[in-house]
Amino acid sequence: MGEPSGSRQLSLPAVSDPAATDGHDNRDQPGGGLHHQAWHVHDRLKDGHLESEVMPLDESVSVMRALHATRVQIGLRYP
C-alpha cells in the first residue's frame, strides 16, 4: 500500500540510537519525538525525585482530565 497523496515519510531516529547519533549524547538534536521529556524523567528518577518541577503530578492529572472531558464531549471512545 502506498502513501496517501500529499504525505511523506520522515526518518526520525531515536536520540539514544548510537548509529543515529555517532555515539554522542545528542539530547538537543531533532528526531527523537519525546526525547526531551524522556531524558527529563530519566534524570529526575536517577537523582531520586518522583516528580518534576517542570510538570508536577497535579498538572499532569489536570491535563489528563481535560483531555478525557474533551473525548467525552466529542464522543471519542477507544476500542
C-alpha positions as CSV (number, residue, x, y, z in Angstrom):
1,M,0.0,0.0,0.0
2,G,1.5,3.4,-1.0
3,E,1.5,6.6,0.9
4,P,-1.5,8.9,0.6
5,S,-1.0,11.8,-1.8
6,G,0.3,14.9,-0.1
7,S,2.1,12.9,2.7
8,R,5.8,12.0,3.1
9,Q,7.7,9.7,5.3
10,L,10.2,11.2,7.7
11,S,13.2,9.4,9.2
12,L,13.3,10.3,12.9
13,P,15.9,8.1,14.6
14,A,15.8,7.7,18.4
15,V,18.3,10.1,20.0
16,S,19.7,7.2,22.1
17,D,20.5,5.2,19.0
18,P,24.3,5.3,18.7
19,A,24.1,4.5,15.0
20,A,21.9,7.6,14.5
21,T,23.9,9.9,16.8
22,D,27.5,8.9,16.2
23,G,27.7,7.6,19.7
24,H,27.3,11.0,21.3
25,D,24.7,12.4,23.7
26,N,22.7,14.5,21.3
27,R,19.8,15.5,23.5
28,D,19.2,18.7,21.6
29,Q,19.1,17.1,18.2
30,P,15.7,16.8,16.5
31,G,14.4,13.4,15.6
32,G,13.6,11.7,18.9
33,G,10.0,12.6,19.3
34,L,9.5,13.0,23.1
35,H,13.2,12.5,23.8
36,H,13.4,15.7,25.9
37,Q,10.6,14.5,28.2
38,A,12.2,11.0,28.4
39,W,15.6,12.4,29.3
40,H,14.0,14.7,31.9
41,V,12.2,11.7,33.5
42,H,15.4,9.7,33.4
43,D,17.4,12.5,35.1
44,R,14.7,13.1,37.8
45,L,14.4,9.4,38.7
46,K,18.2,9.0,38.6
47,D,18.5,11.8,41.1
48,G,15.9,10.2,43.4
49,H,13.0,12.5,42.5
50,L,9.5,11.2,41.9
51,E,8.1,14.4,40.5
52,S,9.2,17.1,38.1
53,E,9.4,20.8,38.9
54,V,8.7,21.4,35.2
55,M,5.5,19.4,35.1
56,P,4.2,18.5,38.6
57,L,1.9,15.5,39.0
58,D,-1.1,17.7,39.7
59,E,-0.6,19.5,36.4
60,S,-0.3,16.1,34.5
61,V,-3.5,14.9,36.1
62,S,-5.2,18.2,35.2
63,V,-4.2,17.8,31.5
64,M,-5.4,14.2,31.5
65,R,-8.8,15.2,32.9
66,A,-9.1,17.9,30.3
67,L,-8.3,15.5,27.5
68,H,-10.7,12.9,28.9
69,A,-13.5,15.6,29.1
70,T,-12.8,16.6,25.5
71,R,-13.0,12.9,24.4
72,V,-16.4,12.5,26.2
73,Q,-17.8,15.7,24.6
74,I,-16.9,14.7,21.1
75,G,-17.8,11.0,21.6
76,L,-14.4,9.5,21.1
77,R,-14.1,6.0,22.5
78,Y,-11.0,3.8,22.3
79,P,-11.6,0.1,21.5
